[in-house]
Structure formats: structure tokens, C-alpha cells
Amino acid sequence: MLISHISDIHLGYSQFNLQEREEDIYEIFEEAVDKSIGEHAEIIILAGDIFHTPRPSGASIIKLANQLKKLKERSIPVYFILGEHDINRMQDVPVPYVFHNLRLATRLKENQPIRYGNITIFGFDKERKTNIESLLQQFKTTEHLAKQQKEVDGGKSNKNILVLHQGLADFNRFAGELNSTDLPKGIDYYAMGHYHDHLEKRFDYLDGLISYPGSIDLSPSEGIKEVEKGFFLTDMSAQEVTTNWVRLEKRRAQFAIDVNYESIADELVDIIKKAMGYEKKPIVMLKISGKQIDSKLVATQLVRLNSSCLHYVWQPIEQQQSSSSPLSYDGKPVDIDSELKRLAEEALKSEGLASLAINDILPLAGSGDASATLDILWKIYNDTKKKTANNRVLGESKTSI
């Protein structure tokens, strides 16, 4: 049996607030679906972060609906879990659940495995670090159920899949919430989401393959760089699961390039030539190094990129007289999302409030949706007021006793 494993789609994300970039994501997702159909995948797995925000735009909801309808018409079932970008911290119903209720896709629930042929699929929504212990406890049940499924009908060909949207410290010790040793055994394929890089590994103490297909396009935390993106077509028919990572070809090119300030006019000729070689206008990051860089002069030169690039940004790297090594004046953390989360938690003194601010309030405020932003702030205020009142009543009742 061949399954398609797609993750971190982020429908609705528009890099640099460009409509073209939002449309790019829709086109790439459609390409992944069409290639899955063309390769005769029997199952589609969406491993979290389907949308970029918990309150997605109407356009992104329709785009997802169209692709799910296409798969439904071909009798290809879709199974999904939620990533942190899909989960509304205001305890509202997540938008992807709508497609479950409409029977266009199936939500995977904690330790309620779904059987398809000789495949059993387990799935868990994203859990925050504060709730990892609860997840680990549930994994004990998962391991027991997985063993039972292996023995169904006495068939040795039975396979188990676990779908998770969690980071493993084995791949990134700073962003991991779990270790591979925490994962339940008895699983033939760990269909992972969350990390945006393409990663695969087997461990001797686990029965199956751990696979992250990566995001289908660059995310805010990845910056601008030349990189390939794709998804997995996973063959579950052999005794040992094998994967084929499929590159997505319709992506818009992005690249970073070093430029010498003194020869910027000449070097731009080569950059324009490179940009003109792509079907879609690329996005370019220029790292301009030199002494006494004049930003006005640079801006005058970079105007020449307007006809060949969709968008460009530049970073001055000033070379000081006292040192031969370049100094970046606007250096940014490698992972902007993680740094933003860290600063929010530091300021608000609460992981929950930080997550709420970044995942719910900030996207709405940034999109200019004042009405929706006020709605969510008003709900937070009312919930907090109600909780404070309940605590006061509880305190008074204890005092009277």
C-alpha cells in the first residue's frame, strides 16, 4: 500500500504580505495532491499545520475544500491531525474539524485508531511542553493497542502508523519536546510533522522509520535560501517500510547572494540574468559587504531588480577598518519564530499567554482585521473576569467554612 505523507502546509501564509506568495502555497499544495493521485497513493496523511493561523481566511478554507473534494471523488481517504498553527487557544472549534464533519477528511483522535485494509493509523494533535507528560502516558496505551493490531487476523503483514506533530530532540535539541526513546514501540512508520526540514532516521530500539517530510515551502523562521521542498510517498507493502521523497517543482525560487559594495553595479547584471532564468520571478536576499555603505546609493542600484524579482531584501555587512571580518548590523536570530516566542514568554511570564498572543492575536492584528482582533481580546477579558470572580467566590466560601 502506498500512502502520501504531507506536512506543514501553512495554507494562507503570505510571505512579505504578498498575495503572490499566498497563491504559491495553494499551487504547491495542489501539486502535492495531484502527484499523490498520479502515483496512485491509497491514503493521504496531513501531519499538522494545515493552516497558517487558527482563524484562516476564506480563500484558504476554500482551497483546502477543493483539494479534499478532489480526493473524495477519487475515493482516496484523508487523515489529519492538528499542529500548533491549527489550534485556537481560545478553546474554539478548530477549522479543520469542519472537514471531518463534512466527511471530506477524517480527524485522528487520541488512541482511537482507524483501520484501513491492513494498516492501522494512530494520531495525536500537537501537545505543548507543559502537557508532554500526559502525552507520554497516552503513549503507553498506544503501544498496547499497536501490539493488538499486529495480531489482528494473525496476519504478519499488518502495519501501524503513528501521526505526530512534535519535535524530537534527536534532530534538534533546542526545539524538541520529546526524545525518540519516548515514542511507543510497535509502530512501523512514524509520520511526523513540525520540523520544516526533510529528515529520516531509524533507531535500533524502535520498530519503524521516523520521517519528517518538511514544509512544502519556506516559512518565516527559515529565511530566504535555496532549498528543495517536498513530501513522502511511503510504501507500506514490504516487511520494512520504505519512502520516496517527492520534490515539489512549482515552488518559487528563493536565493541569498553575497555582493561586494564596490562592484554592486556589475554584480547586479549577473543577479538579474540568474533571476530571469526562472519561470516565476524569484525572491532574493542580498548580503552587501564593504566599507562606508551608503544605503541611498544601494537603494538606487537595487531598483534595477524590480522587473526581474518579485521581492528582494538586503543586509549591509560593514567591514570595519580595525577588522577584516564582516559585521552584520541587522543580524537576526536563525529561528525568528522561536525567538519571538521566547521574548513573549519572558514578557508575559506565561507560555499559554505567549502562545495566545503569537498564534491568535498577532496574525489577526497583522492582517488588519480589527474587528476579529477586538473580538478575541474581548473574549479573553470576559473569560479572565469570569475566572477571577469564580476564584473570589471560592475563596469566600472557604473563609466562611
Buried (B, 14 or more C-beta within 10 A) or exposed (E): BBBBBBBBBBBBBBBEEBEBBBBBBBBBBBBBBEBBBEEEBBBBBBBBBBBBBBBBBEBBBEBBBEBBEBBBEEEBBBBBBBBBBBBBBBEEEBBBBBBBEEEBBBBBBBBEBBEBEBBBBBBBBBBBEEEBEEBBEBBEEBBEBBEEBBEEEEEEBBBBBBBBBBBBBBBBEEBBBBEBEBBBBBBBBBBBBBBBEBBBBEBEEBBBBBBBBBBBBBBBBBBBEEBEBBBBBBBBEEEEBEBEBBEBEBBBBBBBBEBEBEEBEEBBEEBBEBBEEBEEBBBBBBBBBBEEBEEEEBEEBBEBBEEBBBBBBBBBBBBEEEEEEBEEEEEEEEBBBEEBBEEBBEEBEEBEBBBBBBBBBBBBBEBEBEEBBEBBBEEBEEEEEEEEEEEEEEEEEEEEE
